[in-house]
Amino acid sequence: MTDSHRTDISFITICYNGFKDTCELIESLQEKLHSVTYEIIVVDNASHEDEAAKISRLYPSVIAIRSEVNRGFSGGNNIGIRAARGKYLFFINNDTYIESDAISCLVERLESRPEIGGVSPKIRFAFPPQHIQFAGFTPLSRITLRNHMLGFGCPDDGKYDTPHPTPYLHGAAMMIKREVVEKAGMMPEIFFLYYEELDWSTSMTRVGYELWYEPRCTVFHKESQSTGQLSKLRTYFLTRNRLLYARRNMKGMERLMSVLYQSTIAAGKNSLSFAFKGRFDLFCTTYYGVCTGLFMSSSDTNNNTFKKL
């Protein structure tokens, strides 16, 4: 349901060769949401077919935008931000869906205090037994840059039904106030894939906002349908982007120690593991990620190595 004079929420989702999932997300939003006014923005991130055109024909009320270049997660979402009219911006993966009209609980959380700038719902895996995927994050460790998702793999038995602050929002489902973009900036496009929501969350908290987990709203996530756990794509960007995150967000000795750890101990351990598995392609990809993570500009928003992988 949309209102030409007032839009509460702009749902922004990225589509890359995921037409079926995107349609299921759109239909779940249109079927379940009645308590808020909203618009749905789909950014087709250079899919092989023109999925934006297909979505426009099937769902005339949806704003479908075609990008002829794959701009990555952040770049695609930034296209959506520029088109959005909502008071709140909800970034949601196209391989998710909702089962109830509880999005208003996220709005309530954002409106409860001016310091709260962003909120993520409870996220559960879509496939049986539908255990919890996300109920908040722990902070990144200062050197290894590792953290954990609270509740991961646990049954949804009420243990994670208490709202609480979280150091980072979850990229699969996160809502922010529009004013946050004005103060913290757009999504950092340098990452392309992985770590962008952690970097953006860090920018939000750096300018004074709190981020929260709100369990009254649940989003279901069809995890791991776009990139494999042992893919060159995933290996490269995770390796590179941990280094970029450290270079962009840490200072002094902590930054030096983290960069050294990522480029030597972590990369060495991962590459040896790949070699033992016979995945010499991933062995080489790891060190490609290290080299680019060390030497590329940490502020270059147009750097895109997607086509090389």
C-alpha positions in Angstrom: 0.0 0.0 0.0 1.5 3.4 -1.0 0.4 7.0 -0.4 1.3 9.6 -3.0 1.6 12.3 -0.2 3.3 10.3 2.5 5.5 7.2 2.5 6.6 5.7 5.7 9.1 3.1 4.4 11.1 2.6 1.3 11.9 -1.0 0.8 15.1 -1.3 -1.2 16.2 -4.6 -2.6 18.9 -5.7 -5.1 18.2 -8.2 -7.8 21.0 -10.1 -9.6 19.8 -13.1 -11.6 17.3 -13.7 -8.8 13.9 -13.0 -10.4 11.9 -15.7 -8.7 13.2 -14.8 -5.2 12.5 -11.1 -5.9 8.9 -11.8 -6.9 8.4 -13.9 -3.8 9.7 -11.0 -1.6 7.5 -8.5 -3.4 4.4 -10.7 -3.0 5.1 -11.3 0.7 5.3 -7.5 1.3 2.2 -6.7 -0.7 0.2 -9.5 1.0 1.3 -8.9 4.6 1.8 -5.2 5.0 -1.2 -3.1 6.0 -0.1 -1.0 9.0 2.4 1.3 7.2 2.6 3.1 3.9 5.4 2.0 1.7 7.1 1.8 -1.6 9.2 -1.1 -3.0 12.3 -0.3 -5.0 14.0 -3.1 -6.9 17.5 -2.4 -8.4 18.4 -4.8 -11.1 22.2 -5.0 -10.7 23.0 -5.9 -14.4 21.2 -9.3 -14.4 21.7 -11.4 -17.6 18.1 -10.6 -18.5 16.4 -7.3 -17.9 14.7 -8.3 -14.7 13.7 -4.7 -14.0 11.5 -4.7 -17.1 9.9 -8.0 -16.1 9.2 -6.8 -12.6 7.6 -3.5 -13.9 5.2 -5.5 -16.1 4.2 -7.9 -13.3 4.1 -5.3 -10.4 3.2 -1.9 -11.8 3.4 -0.2 -8.4 7.0 -1.4 -7.8 9.8 1.0 -8.8 12.2 -1.1 -10.8 15.5 0.4 -11.8 17.9 -1.3 -14.3 21.7 -0.7 -13.8 23.7 -1.8 -16.8 26.8 -2.3 -14.6 26.9 -4.5 -11.5 27.6 -1.9 -8.8 27.7 -4.5 -6.0 25.6 -4.5 -2.8 26.4 -1.0 -1.8 26.3 0.5 -5.2 22.9 -1.1 -6.0 21.5 0.1 -2.6 22.8 3.6 -3.2 20.9 3.7 -6.5 17.8 2.8 -4.5 18.5 5.4 -1.9 18.6 8.1 -4.5 15.1 7.0 -5.7 13.6 6.6 -2.3 10.9 8.9 -0.8 10.3 7.2 2.5 11.0 8.5 6.0 12.6 5.2 6.7 14.8 3.1 4.4 14.6 -0.6 4.7 17.4 -2.5 3.0 16.3 -6.1 2.5 17.8 -9.0 0.6 15.8 -10.3 -2.3 16.1 -13.8 -1.0 14.0 -13.0 2.1 10.3 -12.8 2.9 8.0 -11.9 5.8 5.1 -13.8 7.3 3.4 -11.1 9.4 2.7 -7.4 9.5 5.3 -6.5 12.2 7.4 -4.0 10.3 5.8 -1.3 12.3 7.7 -2.6 15.4 10.9 -1.5 13.7 9.5 1.9 13.2 8.4 2.1 16.8 12.0 1.2 17.9 13.5 3.9 15.7 11.0 6.5 17.0 11.5 5.5 20.6 14.6 7.7 21.0 16.3 10.2 18.7 19.7 8.5 19.3 18.6 5.3 17.6 19.5 5.5 13.9 19.1 1.9 12.7 17.5 -1.4 13.6 17.5 -5.0 12.3 14.8 -7.5 13.0 15.2 -11.1 14.1 16.3 -13.1 11.1 15.5 -16.8 10.8 16.6 -19.3 8.1 13.8 -19.9 5.7 14.3 -23.7 5.4 13.3 -26.2 8.2 13.7 -26.2 11.1 13.9 -22.4 10.6 16.3 -21.7 13.3 17.6 -18.3 14.1 20.3 -16.8 11.9 20.6 -13.4 13.6 19.7 -11.9 16.9 22.3 -9.2 17.1 26.1 -9.1 16.7 29.0 -9.2 19.0 31.7 -6.5 18.4 34.5 -7.3 16.0 37.7 -8.3 17.8 40.3 -5.6 17.4 43.0 -7.6 15.8 41.4 -10.6 14.1 38.2 -8.7 13.0 36.0 -11.7 13.8 32.7 -11.6 15.5 29.6 -13.7 16.0 25.9 -13.5 15.3 23.9 -14.0 18.5 21.4 -16.9 18.3 22.9 -18.4 15.2 21.5 -21.9 14.7 19.4 -21.8 17.8 15.7 -22.6 17.9 13.3 -19.7 18.2 12.2 -20.6 21.7 12.0 -17.1 23.2 15.5 -16.9 24.4 16.3 -14.1 21.9 13.1 -12.1 22.3 14.6 -9.2 24.2 15.5 -6.0 22.2 19.0 -4.8 22.7 21.7 -2.6 21.1 23.9 -4.2 18.5 27.2 -2.9 17.2 26.3 -3.6 13.6 23.1 -4.0 11.5 22.6 -7.1 9.4 22.8 -6.5 5.7 20.0 -8.9 4.9 17.4 -6.8 6.7 18.1 -3.3 8.2 16.0 -0.2 8.6 17.5 3.3 9.1 16.2 6.8 9.5 16.7 8.9 6.3 18.6 11.5 8.3 21.3 8.8 9.0 22.4 8.9 5.3 22.8 12.7 5.6 25.1 12.4 8.6 26.9 9.1 8.0 27.0 9.2 4.2 25.9 6.7 1.6 26.9 3.0 1.7 30.6 2.6 1.1 30.9 1.3 -2.5 34.5 0.3 -2.1 33.6 -3.1 -0.6 31.4 -4.3 -3.5 30.4 -7.4 -1.5 30.9 -8.3 2.2 31.8 -6.1 5.1 29.9 -3.0 3.7 27.2 -3.1 6.3 29.8 -3.5 9.1 31.7 -0.4 7.7 28.5 1.5 7.3 27.3 0.6 10.8 30.7 1.8 12.2 30.1 5.1 10.4 26.7 5.4 12.0 27.9 4.8 15.5 30.9 7.1 14.9 28.5 10.0 14.3 26.6 9.3 17.5 23.8 6.9 16.5 22.8 3.7 18.4 21.9 0.5 16.5 19.3 -2.0 17.8 18.1 -5.5 17.4 14.2 -5.7 17.5 12.9 -9.3 17.8 9.2 -8.4 17.5 9.7 -8.4 13.7 11.0 -11.5 11.9 12.4 -11.8 8.4 13.0 -15.2 6.9 16.2 -15.6 4.8 17.0 -18.2 2.1 20.7 -18.1 2.9 23.5 -19.1 0.5 21.6 -19.0 -2.7 23.7 -16.4 -4.5 27.3 -17.2 -3.6 28.9 -20.5 -2.6 30.7 -21.0 0.7 33.9 -22.0 -1.2 33.6 -19.7 -4.2 36.3 -17.5 -5.6 34.0 -14.6 -5.3 33.4 -15.1 -1.6 37.1 -15.9 -0.8 38.4 -12.9 -2.7 36.1 -10.3 -1.2 36.2 -11.5 2.4 40.0 -11.6 2.3 40.3 -8.1 0.7 37.6 -6.5 2.6 38.8 -7.4 6.1 42.0 -5.6 5.2 40.0 -2.6 3.9 37.9 -2.5 7.0 41.0 -2.4 9.2 42.6 0.3 7.1 39.5 2.5 7.1 38.3 2.1 10.7 41.3 1.4 12.9 44.2 3.6 14.0 47.7 3.4 15.2 49.2 0.1 16.5 45.8 -1.7 16.4 45.5 -1.0 12.6 49.1 -2.2 12.0 48.6 -5.4 14.1 45.3 -6.2 12.4 46.6 -5.7 8.9 49.6 -7.9 9.7 47.4 -10.6 11.1 45.0 -10.6 8.2 47.8 -10.6 5.5 50.0 -13.2 7.2 48.4 -15.5 9.8 44.8 -15.5 8.6 45.7 -15.6 4.9 48.3 -18.3 5.4 46.0 -20.5 7.4 43.2 -20.2 4.8 45.4 -20.7 1.8 47.0 -23.9 3.3 43.5 -25.2 4.1 42.5 -24.6 0.4 45.7 -26.3 -0.8 45.0 -29.4 1.3 41.5 -29.6 -0.2 43.0 -29.3 -3.7 41.5 -25.9 -4.3 44.6 -24.1 -5.7 42.3 -21.6 -7.4 41.2 -20.5 -3.9 44.8 -20.6 -2.7 45.7 -18.0 -5.4 42.5 -16.0 -4.9 43.4 -15.6 -1.2 46.7 -13.9 -2.0 45.1 -11.8 -4.8 42.7 -10.6 -2.1 45.6 -9.8 0.2 47.5 -7.8 -2.4 44.5 -5.7 -3.4 43.4 -5.2 0.2 46.9 -3.9 1.1 47.6 -1.7 -1.9 44.3 -0.4 -3.4 43.0 3.0 -2.3 40.9 2.6 0.8 38.7 5.5 -0.3 38.2 4.6 -4.0 34.5 4.0 -4.4 34.8 3.1 -8.0 37.2 0.2 -7.7 35.5 -2.9 -9.1 37.3 -6.2 -9.7 34.2 -8.2 -10.0 34.8 -9.0 -13.7 38.3 -10.4 -13.1 37.0 -13.3 -10.9 
